[in-house]
């Protein structure tokens, strides 16, 4: 581990020197690339330097303790050694986590697709609840939410809603939200006061840039039609809705929220690009013999990941056995405790795999 950290520090110092070269400012693109690489290494190099200082202080304290000392000073040194040993352990753990391979998608924006599952109108209302929950979480993170496509119901729910969340680290925070979300509550439409169970599926896809994924226009079939609202009412009197079919894969995306055909087409292509990118990633993972399948979950849309129980005011994430009795806050966007728990569980799993590989 120390050899790797030493090499990263040398790389960081090399980047620092390159960034101080006046000529680099003439090429903004090259400078931005250098600055990003420099910033990416900043945290781990800072932590490594802190760790080295602790090791040095620990060595000094132990050498002093080896020499004859009066009792009070020896007791003080022992306390200092204990404190530094704890700091050393803590920093070692933090460095191991920082050395884990970074998910290349972590800094990307995300496209979130929420679909009502079993439970009819109640499932559609729950899909709406999830949409508001993620929108409020994004707001708290100062991220931007942009609706891409929606299929609303008359009672204010969604059969399907697709939106993009733009912001630093959006994918790293939201990637474990993919899967089946289950709700247990008494529907407003239920006269007998019985608890109903409904579901909605969530898919979180990293947004793919055009440079990462080129779609051949010849592979697309584009249909335009007149959009309609809930209950069949006409939303628009012009043919502005767009349906895009990707012929090689059979993937179909339809968008009708915008009044402009051009904007609907743009949004449909954004969704299509993310879905194709997601497919390519899944294929690449399948091809890797030692592909990781962590305890946190595979992101499989058929896997039940969380239950929101309204009568008991609790939310349970089944993957990490976390139950919180603050459902009202969670559905209002207070997701950090759950997300931090999922990220920690994923890191622990990956560290275990690293240890297994090194000792295998």
C-alpha positions as CSV (number, residue, x, y, z in Angstrom):
1,X,0.0,0.0,0.0
2,X,2.8,2.4,0.9
3,X,4.5,2.0,-2.5
4,X,1.3,2.8,-4.3
5,X,0.8,5.9,-2.1
6,X,4.4,7.0,-2.7
7,X,3.8,6.7,-6.5
8,X,0.6,8.7,-6.2
9,X,2.4,11.5,-4.3
10,X,5.1,11.6,-6.9
11,X,2.5,11.9,-9.7
12,X,0.7,14.7,-7.7
13,X,4.0,16.6,-7.4
14,X,4.6,16.2,-11.1
15,X,1.1,17.5,-11.9
16,X,1.8,20.5,-9.5
17,X,4.9,21.3,-11.5
18,X,3.1,21.0,-14.8
19,X,0.3,23.3,-13.7
20,X,2.8,26.0,-12.7
21,X,4.3,26.1,-16.2
22,X,3.1,29.5,-17.7
23,X,2.6,27.9,-21.2
24,X,-0.2,25.6,-19.9
25,X,-2.5,28.6,-19.6
26,X,-2.5,29.0,-23.4
27,X,-4.3,25.7,-23.7
28,X,-7.4,25.9,-21.4
29,X,-8.5,22.3,-22.3
30,X,-5.1,20.8,-21.3
31,X,-5.1,23.0,-18.2
32,X,-8.6,21.8,-17.1
33,X,-7.5,18.2,-17.7
34,X,-4.4,18.7,-15.5
35,X,-6.4,20.5,-12.8
36,X,-9.0,17.7,-12.6
37,X,-6.3,15.0,-12.3
38,X,-4.5,17.2,-9.7
39,X,-7.8,17.6,-7.7
40,X,-8.6,13.9,-7.9
41,X,-5.3,13.1,-6.2
42,X,-5.4,15.9,-3.7
43,X,-7.5,14.1,-1.0
44,X,-5.5,10.8,-1.0
45,X,-2.1,12.6,-1.1
46,X,-3.2,14.9,1.8
47,X,-4.3,11.9,3.8
48,X,-1.0,10.0,3.0
49,X,1.0,13.0,4.2
50,X,-1.0,13.1,7.4
51,X,-0.5,9.3,7.9
52,X,3.3,9.7,7.4
53,X,3.4,12.5,10.0
54,X,1.5,10.3,12.5
55,X,4.0,7.4,11.8
56,X,6.9,9.8,12.4
57,X,5.4,11.2,15.6
58,X,4.7,7.7,16.9
59,X,8.3,6.6,16.2
60,X,9.6,9.7,18.1
61,X,7.4,9.1,21.1
62,X,8.4,5.4,21.3
63,X,12.1,6.3,21.1
64,X,11.6,8.9,23.9
65,X,9.9,6.3,26.0
66,X,12.8,3.9,25.6
67,X,15.0,6.5,27.5
68,X,14.8,6.9,31.3
69,X,11.9,9.3,32.1
70,X,10.1,10.4,35.3
71,X,6.7,8.8,35.9
72,X,4.5,11.7,34.9
73,X,6.4,12.3,31.6
74,X,6.3,8.5,30.8
75,X,2.5,8.4,31.5
76,X,2.1,11.4,29.2
77,X,4.1,9.6,26.5
78,X,2.0,6.5,26.9
79,X,-1.2,8.5,26.4
80,X,0.3,10.1,23.3
81,X,1.4,6.7,21.9
82,X,-2.1,5.4,22.4
83,X,-3.7,8.5,20.7
84,X,-1.3,8.2,17.7
85,X,-1.8,4.5,17.4
86,X,-5.6,5.0,17.1
87,X,-5.0,7.8,14.6
88,X,-2.7,5.5,12.6
89,X,-5.4,2.7,12.5
90,X,-8.1,5.2,11.4
91,X,-5.9,6.7,8.7
92,X,-4.9,3.3,7.4
93,X,-8.6,2.4,7.0
94,X,-9.4,5.7,5.2
95,X,-6.4,5.2,2.8
96,X,-7.6,1.7,2.0
97,X,-11.0,3.1,1.0
98,X,-9.4,5.9,-1.0
99,X,-7.2,3.4,-2.9
100,X,-10.3,1.4,-4.0
101,X,-10.8,1.6,-7.8
102,X,-13.1,4.6,-8.5
103,X,-16.3,4.0,-10.5
104,X,-15.6,6.0,-13.7
105,X,-19.3,7.0,-13.7
106,X,-19.3,8.5,-10.2
107,X,-19.0,12.1,-11.3
108,X,-21.7,11.8,-14.0
109,X,-25.2,13.3,-14.1
110,X,-27.9,10.6,-13.8
111,X,-31.1,9.8,-15.6
112,X,-33.7,8.4,-13.2
113,X,-36.6,6.3,-14.5
114,X,-39.5,5.6,-12.1
115,X,-42.3,3.2,-13.1
116,X,-45.5,2.3,-11.2
117,X,-45.4,-1.5,-10.5
118,X,-48.1,-3.6,-8.9
119,X,-50.9,-1.8,-7.2
120,X,-52.8,0.2,-9.8
121,X,-53.5,3.8,-9.0
122,X,-51.8,3.5,-5.6
123,X,-48.6,2.4,-7.3
124,X,-48.8,5.4,-9.6
125,X,-49.2,7.7,-6.5
126,X,-46.2,6.0,-4.9
127,X,-44.1,6.6,-8.1
128,X,-45.1,10.3,-7.6
129,X,-44.0,10.2,-4.0
130,X,-40.6,8.8,-5.1
131,X,-40.2,11.4,-7.8
132,X,-40.8,14.2,-5.2
133,X,-38.4,12.5,-2.7
134,X,-35.5,12.5,-5.3
135,X,-36.3,16.0,-6.5
136,X,-36.1,17.3,-2.9
137,X,-32.9,15.4,-2.2
138,X,-31.4,16.9,-5.4
139,X,-32.6,20.4,-4.3
140,X,-30.8,19.9,-0.9
141,X,-27.6,19.0,-2.8
142,X,-28.0,22.1,-5.1
143,X,-28.4,19.8,-8.1
144,X,-30.6,20.6,-11.1
145,X,-33.6,18.4,-12.0
146,X,-35.0,18.5,-15.5
147,X,-38.0,16.5,-16.6
148,X,-37.5,14.3,-19.7
149,X,-40.7,12.4,-20.0
150,X,-43.8,11.6,-17.9
151,X,-47.0,9.8,-18.1
152,X,-49.3,11.3,-15.4
153,X,-52.5,9.8,-14.0
154,X,-55.6,11.8,-13.1
155,X,-55.1,11.5,-9.3
156,X,-51.6,13.1,-9.6
157,X,-49.4,10.0,-9.8
158,X,-47.2,8.7,-12.6
159,X,-47.4,5.5,-14.6
160,X,-43.8,6.5,-15.6
161,X,-41.6,9.5,-15.0
162,X,-38.1,10.0,-16.4
163,X,-35.9,12.9,-15.4
164,X,-32.2,14.0,-15.4
165,X,-30.4,15.1,-12.2
166,X,-27.4,17.3,-13.0
167,X,-24.7,17.9,-10.4
168,X,-21.3,16.9,-9.1
169,X,-21.2,13.3,-7.9
170,X,-24.9,12.7,-8.6
171,X,-24.3,9.1,-9.8
172,X,-22.0,8.3,-6.8
173,X,-24.8,9.2,-4.4
174,X,-27.8,7.7,-6.2
175,X,-26.4,4.6,-8.0
176,X,-27.7,2.2,-5.3
177,X,-31.3,3.4,-5.7
178,X,-32.0,1.0,-8.6
179,X,-34.5,-1.7,-7.8
180,X,-38.0,-2.4,-6.5
181,X,-39.3,0.1,-3.9
182,X,-42.3,-1.2,-1.9
183,X,-44.9,0.9,-0.1
184,X,-47.3,-0.2,2.6
185,X,-50.1,2.3,3.4
186,X,-53.8,2.9,3.5
187,X,-54.8,4.4,0.2
188,X,-57.0,7.6,0.3
189,X,-59.4,5.6,-1.9
190,X,-59.7,2.7,0.6
191,X,-62.9,3.0,2.6
192,X,-62.2,0.0,4.8
193,X,-58.9,1.4,6.1
194,X,-56.9,-1.7,5.0
195,X,-53.2,-1.5,4.3
196,X,-52.3,-2.0,0.7
197,X,-48.9,-3.0,-0.6
198,X,-47.7,-1.5,-3.9
199,X,-44.4,-1.2,-5.7
200,X,-42.5,1.0,-8.1
201,X,-39.3,0.3,-9.9
202,X,-36.4,2.8,-10.0
203,X,-33.6,2.7,-12.6
204,X,-30.6,5.1,-12.1
205,X,-28.5,5.4,-15.3
206,X,-25.3,7.4,-15.7
207,X,-25.9,10.0,-18.4
208,X,-23.9,9.2,-21.5
209,X,-22.3,11.9,-23.5
210,X,-22.3,11.9,-27.3
211,X,-18.5,11.4,-27.3
212,X,-18.8,8.3,-25.2
213,X,-21.6,6.7,-27.2
214,X,-22.2,7.5,-30.9
215,X,-25.6,6.5,-32.2
216,X,-25.7,5.9,-36.0
217,X,-28.7,7.9,-37.3
218,X,-29.4,5.1,-39.8
219,X,-30.1,2.8,-36.8
220,X,-33.0,5.0,-35.7
221,X,-36.7,5.0,-36.7
222,X,-38.3,8.2,-35.6
223,X,-42.1,8.6,-35.5
224,X,-44.0,11.8,-34.7
225,X,-47.6,11.9,-33.4
226,X,-50.0,14.0,-31.4
227,X,-49.5,13.9,-27.7
228,X,-52.3,13.2,-25.2
229,X,-52.7,13.8,-21.5
230,X,-54.3,11.7,-18.7
231,X,-57.7,10.3,-19.5
232,X,-57.1,10.8,-23.2
233,X,-57.5,14.5,-23.2
234,X,-55.4,16.2,-25.9
235,X,-52.4,18.1,-24.7
236,X,-51.3,19.4,-28.0
237,X,-52.9,20.0,-31.4
238,X,-49.7,19.6,-33.3
239,X,-47.7,16.4,-34.0
240,X,-45.0,17.3,-31.5
241,X,-44.7,13.9,-29.6
242,X,-41.7,11.8,-30.7
243,X,-41.1,8.1,-30.5
244,X,-37.5,6.9,-31.2
245,X,-36.8,3.2,-31.9
246,X,-33.3,1.9,-31.9
247,X,-33.5,-0.8,-34.5
248,X,-30.4,-2.9,-33.6
249,X,-31.6,-3.4,-29.9
250,X,-35.4,-2.7,-30.2
251,X,-35.2,-0.1,-27.5
252,X,-38.1,2.4,-27.7
253,X,-38.3,5.9,-26.1
254,X,-41.2,8.2,-26.4
255,X,-41.3,11.9,-25.3
256,X,-44.3,14.3,-25.4
257,X,-43.8,16.7,-22.5
258,X,-42.4,19.6,-24.6
259,X,-44.5,21.6,-27.1
260,X,-41.5,21.5,-29.5
261,X,-40.9,18.3,-31.6
262,X,-37.2,19.2,-31.7
263,X,-37.0,19.3,-27.8
264,X,-38.9,16.0,-27.5
265,X,-36.5,14.4,-29.9
266,X,-33.5,15.7,-28.0
267,X,-34.8,14.4,-24.7
268,X,-35.7,11.0,-26.2
269,X,-32.2,10.6,-27.6
270,X,-30.7,11.6,-24.2
271,X,-32.7,8.7,-22.5
272,X,-31.9,6.3,-25.3
273,X,-28.2,7.1,-25.0
274,X,-28.2,6.4,-21.3
275,X,-30.1,3.1,-21.7
276,X,-27.7,1.9,-24.4
277,X,-24.7,2.9,-22.3
278,X,-26.2,1.0,-19.4
279,X,-26.7,-2.1,-21.6
280,X,-23.0,-1.9,-22.8
281,X,-21.8,-1.7,-19.2
282,X,-23.9,-4.7,-18.1
283,X,-22.4,-6.7,-21.0
284,X,-18.9,-5.6,-20.1
285,X,-19.5,-6.7,-16.5
286,X,-20.9,-10.1,-17.6
287,X,-17.8,-10.7,-19.7
288,X,-15.5,-10.1,-16.7
289,X,-14.9,-13.5,-15.0
290,X,-14.5,-12.0,-11.6
291,X,-17.3,-9.5,-11.9
292,X,-18.2,-8.1,-8.5
293,X,-21.6,-8.7,-7.0
294,X,-21.6,-6.9,-3.7
295,X,-24.0,-7.3,-0.8
296,X,-25.4,-3.9,-1.5
297,X,-27.2,-5.3,-4.5
298,X,-26.7,-5.7,-8.2
299,X,-28.9,-2.7,-9.2
300,X,-31.2,-5.4,-10.7
301,X,-34.6,-3.8,-11.3
302,X,-36.4,-7.0,-10.0
303,X,-34.7,-6.9,-6.6
304,X,-36.7,-5.6,-3.8
305,X,-34.5,-3.1,-2.0
306,X,-36.6,-0.9,0.3
307,X,-39.9,-0.8,2.1
308,X,-41.7,2.4,3.1
309,X,-44.3,1.5,5.8
310,X,-46.6,4.5,6.5
311,X,-48.7,3.1,9.4
312,X,-45.5,2.5,11.4
313,X,-43.6,5.5,10.0
314,X,-40.6,3.4,9.1
315,X,-38.4,2.8,6.1
316,X,-36.2,-0.3,5.8
317,X,-33.4,-0.9,3.4
318,X,-33.3,-4.7,3.1
319,X,-29.8,-4.9,1.6
320,X,-28.1,-3.5,4.7
321,X,-30.8,-4.3,7.3
322,X,-31.2,-0.6,8.1
323,X,-34.5,0.6,9.6
324,X,-35.2,4.2,10.3
325,X,-38.3,5.6,12.1
326,X,-38.4,8.9,10.2
327,X,-40.4,8.0,7.1
328,X,-41.8,11.6,6.8
329,X,-38.3,13.1,6.7
330,X,-37.1,10.4,4.2
331,X,-39.9,11.0,1.7
332,X,-39.2,14.7,2.1
333,X,-35.7,14.1,0.7
334,X,-33.6,13.3,3.9
335,X,-31.8,10.4,2.3
336,X,-28.2,10.9,3.4
337,X,-28.3,8.4,6.3
338,X,-29.5,5.6,4.0
339,X,-27.2,6.6,1.1
340,X,-24.1,6.8,3.5
341,X,-25.0,3.4,4.9
342,X,-25.1,1.9,1.4
343,X,-21.9,3.5,0.3
344,X,-20.1,2.2,3.5
345,X,-21.5,-1.3,3.0
346,X,-20.2,-1.3,-0.6
347,X,-16.8,-0.1,0.5
348,X,-16.6,-2.8,3.2
349,X,-17.5,-5.4,0.6
350,X,-14.9,-4.2,-1.9
351,X,-12.2,-4.1,0.8
352,X,-13.1,-7.7,1.8
353,X,-12.7,-8.7,-1.9
354,X,-9.3,-6.9,-2.1
355,X,-8.1,-8.8,1.0
356,X,-9.4,-12.1,-0.5
357,X,-7.6,-11.4,-3.8
358,X,-4.4,-10.5,-2.0
359,X,-4.5,-13.7,0.1
360,X,-6.0,-16.0,-2.5
